[in-house]
């Protein structure tokens, strides 16, 4: 297992442990930190292991941080189609 995949697994483990703790703001501040750390890790995984593994890791990250993805897609849709 490469270093990039180990870092991605540690990121996923940290995200799941954080999700188990109570939070007043529904973990939004932590989600921003996880996104800021996850993007370089995703690039590193893609660089070391190729685009298919990178897509799998990206799908795993999107399943963990699904609400930021949902809100971002709604924002893009409203900007694009003016709904």
Buried (B, 14 or more C-beta within 10 A) or exposed (E): EEEBBEBBEEBBEBBEEBBEEEEEEEBEEBBEEBEEBBEEBBEBBBEEBEEEBBEEBBEBBEEBBEEBBEEEEEEEEEEEEEE
